[in-house]
Amino acid sequence: MRLWTLHPRYLDPQGLVALWREALLCRAVLRGETKGYRHHPQLERFRAQQASRSAINAYLAVVHAESVARGYSFDPRKVGPVRSRCWIDTSAGQLAYEWQHLLRKLRARSPEHFRRWRELESPEPHSLFRIVPGPVESWERR
């Protein structure tokens, strides 16, 4: 499971579809609707929120908006209510790590997307995340 700190605009088609599915799985875990993935480290930053379900819904809303911009037909009914606005602090080191991780994936699987983004030095985060100074997050599996 990878819930990218990066804005979903940088993902290739496979990555965007995978992100949608994984974020829906994350929401199912947070709702207690599944037995799998309950201890996955990517969930830590959502669980730490006072309104974790609202946070994952806000995350899904941005992924859905990106899918609409690309002409995909992700089901908007799967985006739940965002009852309270929150930001999740995430380190600059995490964002940089994910950017390099994504570029490696794109180089191998989607050369067109790699060429489009390889020169970008400062990618934008998903709007749910507020970037703060710091190293790669402790929950990241490297």
C-alpha positions as CSV (number, residue, x, y, z in Angstrom):
1,M,0.0,0.0,0.0
2,R,1.3,3.5,-0.9
3,L,-0.6,6.6,0.0
4,W,1.5,9.1,-1.8
5,T,2.4,12.4,-0.2
6,L,2.9,13.7,-3.7
7,H,0.0,15.2,-5.6
8,P,-1.6,12.6,-7.8
9,R,-1.0,14.6,-11.0
10,Y,2.5,13.1,-11.1
11,L,1.2,9.5,-11.3
12,D,1.0,7.5,-14.5
13,P,-2.4,5.8,-15.3
14,Q,-1.4,2.6,-13.4
15,G,-0.2,4.6,-10.4
16,L,-3.4,6.7,-10.2
17,V,-5.7,3.6,-10.4
18,A,-3.6,1.8,-7.8
19,L,-3.7,4.9,-5.5
20,W,-7.5,5.1,-5.8
21,R,-7.8,1.4,-4.8
22,E,-5.3,1.6,-2.0
23,A,-6.9,4.8,-0.6
24,L,-10.3,3.0,-0.6
25,L,-8.7,0.0,1.2
26,C,-7.2,2.4,3.7
27,R,-10.7,3.9,4.4
28,A,-12.1,0.3,4.8
29,V,-9.4,-0.3,7.4
30,L,-10.1,2.9,9.2
31,R,-13.8,2.0,9.3
32,G,-13.0,-1.5,10.7
33,E,-14.4,-3.2,7.6
34,T,-11.5,-5.4,6.8
35,K,-9.1,-7.6,8.7
36,G,-6.1,-7.1,6.4
37,Y,-3.7,-4.2,6.4
38,R,-4.7,-3.1,9.9
39,H,-1.1,-2.5,11.0
40,H,0.2,-1.1,7.7
41,P,2.7,1.7,8.4
42,Q,1.1,4.0,5.7
43,L,-2.0,4.2,7.9
44,E,-0.2,5.8,10.9
45,R,-0.5,9.3,9.7
46,F,-4.2,9.0,9.1
47,R,-4.9,7.2,12.4
48,A,-3.1,10.0,14.2
49,Q,-5.7,12.4,13.1
50,Q,-8.6,13.3,15.3
51,A,-11.0,12.8,12.4
52,S,-9.2,10.0,10.5
53,R,-12.1,9.1,8.3
54,S,-12.6,12.7,7.3
55,A,-8.9,12.9,6.5
56,I,-9.0,9.8,4.2
57,N,-12.1,11.2,2.5
58,A,-10.3,14.4,1.9
59,Y,-7.4,12.4,0.4
60,L,-9.8,10.5,-1.8
61,A,-11.5,13.7,-3.0
62,V,-8.2,15.0,-4.5
63,V,-7.5,11.6,-6.1
64,H,-11.0,11.6,-7.6
65,A,-10.6,15.2,-8.9
66,E,-7.4,14.1,-10.6
67,S,-9.2,11.2,-12.2
68,V,-12.0,13.5,-13.5
69,A,-9.3,15.9,-14.9
70,R,-7.9,12.9,-16.9
71,G,-11.3,11.7,-18.1
72,Y,-11.5,8.6,-15.9
73,S,-14.7,7.3,-14.4
74,F,-13.9,6.7,-10.8
75,D,-17.1,6.4,-8.8
76,P,-17.7,9.8,-6.9
77,R,-20.0,8.0,-4.5
78,K,-17.0,6.3,-3.0
79,V,-15.7,9.6,-1.8
80,G,-17.2,10.0,1.7
81,P,-18.0,13.2,3.6
82,V,-15.2,15.5,4.7
83,R,-16.6,16.8,8.0
84,S,-13.6,18.6,9.2
85,R,-10.7,20.2,7.4
86,C,-7.3,19.1,8.5
87,W,-3.7,19.0,7.4
88,I,-1.3,16.3,8.1
89,D,2.3,17.4,8.7
90,T,4.7,15.4,6.6
91,S,8.4,15.9,6.3
92,A,10.3,17.4,3.4
93,G,12.5,14.3,3.5
94,Q,9.4,12.1,3.0
95,L,8.3,14.2,0.0
96,A,11.8,14.0,-1.5
97,Y,12.0,10.3,-0.9
98,E,8.7,9.6,-2.5
99,W,9.6,11.8,-5.5
100,Q,12.7,9.8,-6.2
101,H,10.8,6.5,-5.6
102,L,8.2,7.6,-8.1
103,L,10.7,8.7,-10.7
104,R,12.3,5.2,-10.5
105,K,8.9,3.6,-11.1
106,L,8.1,5.9,-14.0
107,R,11.5,5.4,-15.6
108,A,10.8,1.6,-15.7
109,R,7.1,1.5,-16.4
110,S,6.1,4.7,-18.0
111,P,8.9,6.5,-19.9
112,E,6.6,9.2,-21.3
113,H,5.6,10.3,-17.7
114,F,9.3,10.0,-16.6
115,R,10.4,12.4,-19.4
116,R,7.6,14.8,-18.4
117,W,8.5,15.0,-14.8
118,R,12.2,14.2,-14.5
119,E,13.4,17.8,-14.5
120,L,11.0,18.9,-11.8
121,E,12.9,19.6,-8.6
122,S,10.1,20.6,-6.2
123,P,7.0,18.5,-6.7
124,E,3.8,19.6,-5.0
125,P,2.3,17.6,-2.2
126,H,-1.2,16.3,-2.1
127,S,-3.2,19.2,-0.7
128,L,-3.9,17.2,2.5
129,F,-0.3,17.4,3.5
130,R,1.6,20.3,5.0
131,I,5.3,19.9,4.4
132,V,7.6,20.6,7.4
133,P,11.4,20.3,7.8
134,G,12.6,16.8,8.6
135,P,14.0,13.5,7.3
136,V,12.1,10.6,5.8
137,E,9.2,9.6,8.1
138,S,9.8,6.8,10.6
139,W,6.9,4.7,9.2
140,E,8.4,4.6,5.7
141,R,9.6,1.2,4.6
142,R,12.8,1.5,2.6
